[in-house]
């Protein structure tokens, strides 16, 4: 163990690095070390002082009594329940969103301020040069510039809501010092000094939608991995690592051909599916819609030309950049997704639909979600809101939830809306077969805490910003394999070089900022579909239910019609035939209304079988969660059991490991050859029930075995930098290998065939489990390996123990795993820690909204040590949901604090 002074020096150095790195002064090394030691002692002493009662509580908001809120037209009431969840009631929509901005700022302003620094590429202003790389990448993508364009295009009513919300935020922060707003400002101030807090604007709100679209961006990392792998593996090996979806045994969302039956409502009347309102401005002509090849059936094959295969080093550098973005943006993974399902009244105990949803995202403190109710005292055309659910702090409205008439949920669609594009650049021009264009260059200035500002140059093409340079290695690849594209008369000059551009739908101005309000006020299927038509990015699966008993499903989003490149590997920017050929019309996107079976399940699985609907991409989950949820619903229906809200919560907590049914039988058949460890392993697996419960010894060993199999069988044979992360796709890969005992994947030095490889993995996994959990299997617990630490998104990984203890919570032992319905995902290439979680859970009872239930990952408050900072986490970890009051009577009965906001 390090001596205290050494530990202080280490931690103070880390804090200096995280909060404000050294600025390159001329001090000697010894002098700098001495200053760091002194700073470390002072920092630690000051941090201890910070946790004193006064400063910790200084930022806690007033939630009871009366407060003056300038700008209101009439008084507003804010009732908070025992979880601190507010329900806001106002006479006008203006006052409703003004108050929502005020309340969000009360509980979460630091989170909001940090988010806008992220989305604007301004983290260096807070944390110094350590964040220059992040800021440069975000500035290159230009999230805030796109948000500025979207705000300019907002309709008058939506803009007024965003402006009212901003006024509410600004009313709260006015005349408050940073330390009165949140404890994080005090910690930050120890290094960077006083922080100026700027007024909130509508652009700050809309920009966060770009961050969420990035979190759900689909297959960018997979496209990088495919490119690296395809340069070194055979077609047969690639096919084994990217198996086809098993449509014969796993469900699709539609479960049949789209549009094969005219939809009807519960009264048996035909429904006009045309969305009301303005026409979709993305509509294409027939020629445009059909350009670039088929849009049904199997997608066109990707380019196999080596010009579309950048070298691995460049791609790995780009992936490292993507992975280094702040934790609150999440790490893209097969486990990023969600479950949602809706069941019609014919299968429920109440005779009305039930709708459940649990989005899977990276955990963060506080939770990305903020629970809130927004109620007009009288619902009218001028004040049309009576909605409750999960919002984003910083954004007006409710993202997922229900109103007085409908309920809805979201899961990630998995549509391919991002492409890497190899661009050929010569003499400042981007080469295209339909005409060269000047390379677009703009300069931006990044302010850096404690240092001089930095000027960066951002380069873009028609296909998007250049996110990576391709070095001379790429030029050599072309020279050696294609004769430098000798058929191209423009090819060959020494000054020609290449870059990677990112084509992403969310970098085009969209209408999602208005869609939130349209969904919040929708009262029937037609209005809901119109709202969905505005939902451009991210592309989602929308599930629907209403009080009349109808259920439905709709795909929204800007989804490209592809040319002669399928998006699985980078396409060539100089080949216009590979460009996107416009957008799929909204009316062509898959939709389902009142299916005869009486339920709809979405879990990031394919929408339909090939040929049944328009081409959406290939980035779907491999269906383990969808299959398990569907089976549980079908079993209940077959047995004649009517499902209740409690049954929905039980399905959400289902932790059956989908790979157990395949691997356990294979493992217990392995001959031990007298090896005691393998005998004990077989005994433990025979006793295990196949569920990833936190208390299970069998689950602990099984998951170590799965990770070991991936490492020894797959990872050891892949290029450096690419490793299996686990989850549904890799379970299928291993399952198919288990059926092929002579596959070359099993063979390595000293190992021939499946049985020997499996025996070696079982032996290694037993030794690793003993190292991790001790020599006695009776003490092993999956939850010990699979712990969750909920880290503060901004300061939670500072490397400074006192700072992390201030803001992080946990670890918590959790059940579930990757590919499991209870999707507490972990990265098998790294370890067993929980990295992705059901970020919230909800079940809406359309027969009685007050019988609904919900839970958040953390709590309503973003203030460390506030009673509602993490008060929902223990229930969340135990898979216990909380009551969700909605009616005026229920909200008032549940109120523990009532705040009256006066004009």
C-alpha positions, 0 to 999 in steps of 0.5 A: 500500500502506498504511503499517505504522502505518496497517495496524496501526491498521486491523487493531487496529480490526477486531479490536476490532470482531470480538472486543469492540466499543467500549462507548460510553465518553465518550473523545474520538475522538482518544483512542479512535484513539490507544488503538486504535493502541496496542492494535494494536501490542500485539495484533500483538506478542502474536499473534506471541508466541502462535505460539511453540512453547510456547503453540501446542503447549500444547493438543495432547492426549496420544494415546499411553501411559496416562491415568486417566479417572474414571467408566470401568467398565474400561480403554478402548483408543484406536488412532489411525492415520497420519491421527490417526483414532481407533478406540475399543474398550470393554467397555460402551456406557457406557465407549464413549461416555464415551471418545468424549466424551473423545476429541472434547474432546481434538481439537475442544473449542473447536469444540464450545464455539463450536458450543454458543454458536452454538446457544444464541445466546450468541456475544456472550459471546465476541465482544461486541456485533458478534454481537447480531444473530446471537444475537437471531435464534438466540434467536428460533428457540429452538434450545436450548429445543427441544433441552431438550425433546428431551432430556427426551423421550429414552428411558432408554438414549439419555439414558444415552449422552448423559450418558456422553458429557458425562461424558467431555467434562467429564473432559477439560476438568476442571482445564484452563485455556482455553489448555490446551484450544485456541489460540483461547481465547488469541487471544480472551483478548487482547481479552475477557480470561479465558473461563470454560469450562462443563461439557458437557451432553446439551442441548449435544449435541442442540442441534447437530442443530438447526444441521445441520437449519438448514443443510439447511433447503431452500427458505427463501431460494428462498421469499423470492426467489420472493416478491420476483420475483413482485411485479415479474415476469409469470407467463411470466417467472416460469415461465422462471426456475423451469422444470419439472423435465425428467422425460423426460430426467433421472432420479428416485430411484425411477425408477418408481412407488413400491411397484409391486413387493413387495420381496425380499431377495437370497435371493428371499424376501418382506420384511415392510416394517413397521417394528418397535418402537413405532408412529409417534406422528405417524400421522394419521387418514384425515380428517387425512391427506387434509385440505387437498387432494391429496397426490399429483400436482402440488401445489396452487397457491400463493396469488396474493392480494397479502396473501401478498406482503410487500414486498421490503425486509422480505424482503431484510432477513430474507435478510440476517439469515439470510446473516449467521449464522456460517460454520459453519452454511453459506449455503443454496444450490442447491449445498448437497446431496450425492451418494450411490449404492449398487450391488448385487453383480451389477454389482461386481467383488466380488459384493457392494454398493458404497456411496458418499457425499459430502455438499456443505456449506460448507467450515470449519476444522476440517471439520464431520466427525470420523472415528471408530470405536466398537467394543464388545469383544464385540457384545451387546444391552447393548453393540451397537456396532461402527461406524465413520464420520463423526461430529459433534464434540459428538455421540455416535455415528456419523452416516454410515458402516457397522457390521459388517452394514450401510452407509448414506449421506445426501443432502439430500432437499429436502423443503419443511419451512419456510414463511414465514407472514404473520401479521395482529396486532391489539391483541396478538392474532393473527388466525385464522379459527378463533379469535384467539389472544394473541401469545406474548411471552417475554423473554431476556437476552443477556450481552455481553462487556465491556458491559451485558447486553441484554434482548430480546423474542421474539414467537411465534404458533401458526405459529412465531417472528416473524422479521421485522416488516412495516412500513407499506408492507405495510399500504399494499399491502393498502389499494391492492389489496384494500381492506384485505381489506374482506370480513374484518369484523375488518379495518381498525383502524389498530393492525393490523399484520403480521409474518413467522413461520417455520414449520419442522419442526425447531422441534418436538421430534423423535427424531433424537437417538435415531435416530443410535444406532438406525442405528448398531446396525441389522443388517438392512433392517427395523431400519434402517427402524425407525431411519429412522422416528425420524429427524425432522429434517433430512429426508434421502435414506437409502441402504442396503446390507448384507453379505447383498447387499441395497440400499435407499433410504428417505425419513425425516423430519417432512414436512408435509401441505399445505393450500391453500398450496404453500409456494413463497411465504409463506402467510397465517396467518389462513387455516386452510385454508393451514395444515399439515394434519399429517404424512405417515405414515412408511409413506407415505414413499417407499422402495425395496428391491432394484430390478431395475436393481441400483443407486440414485442420489440427488443431491438430484433429485426422488424420483419423477415427479408422481403417483407418491408423496406430495407432498414439496415442490418444492425439488429439484435439477435433476438434472445430477449425478444424470444424470451419475452414473446415466450412468456406472453405466449405461455400465459395466453396458452394457459388462459392466464390473464396478465397483470401489471405485476406479471409485466414487472416479473418479465422485466426482471427475467434473468434466464441466460439464453446461452445456458441451454446450449453450453451447459449440455455440451460442457457436462458431457466433456470427459474430465480425464480425472481432473478434479476441477472439471469434475467440480465444474460439471457438478456445479453446472448440473445444479444450476438452473440457468438464471443469472441471479445475483446470488448464484454460484453457477451463474458466476462460473458459467459467465466466466466460462463464456468469457474464457471461451470467447477469449481462447476460441475467438479473440486469440485469432482476431486482429489486435484491437478487436475482441468479442464483447459478448451478448446475443450475437456472440452467443449465436456464434458460439452456439453454431460452433458447438454444433461444428466440433471440427471447426478451425476456430476450436483449433490452436496450439496444443488443442484440436477440436471442440471437446479439447477446447471446451475442456481447456476453457472449463479448466481455465475458467474454474481457476479464474473463478477461484482467483476472483471469488475464493476456493470455495464454490459455496461462497461464489456469487454472480453479483460479486463479479457483476457489480454496478457502480453508478458514476457521476457523469462529469466527476465520477472517474476523476481518479481522485478517491475523495471526489469519486466518493462524493458523487458516485454510488455503489457498488450494487450486486445485480442480477441479469447479464448480456443478452438477458431480458434483465439486460445488465450488460457487461463487456466480455473483452474487459471484465464482468462489471455492469456497463449497461442497464435498464435505465428505467422501467415502466408499466402503464395500465390503460384501465387505471393509470393510477395502477401503473408502476415505474422506477428510475435508476437513481433518483429525482435529484442531482445534488449529492447527499440529497435524500432523493439523489439515489433513493430509487437505486436499491429498489431498482437493483432489487427489481422493485417498481414504485407506484405511479400516481397520475390522477389529480386525486392520487397526486394530491394524496401522494404529495409530501411537498407542495410548492406554489409558484407565484407570478 
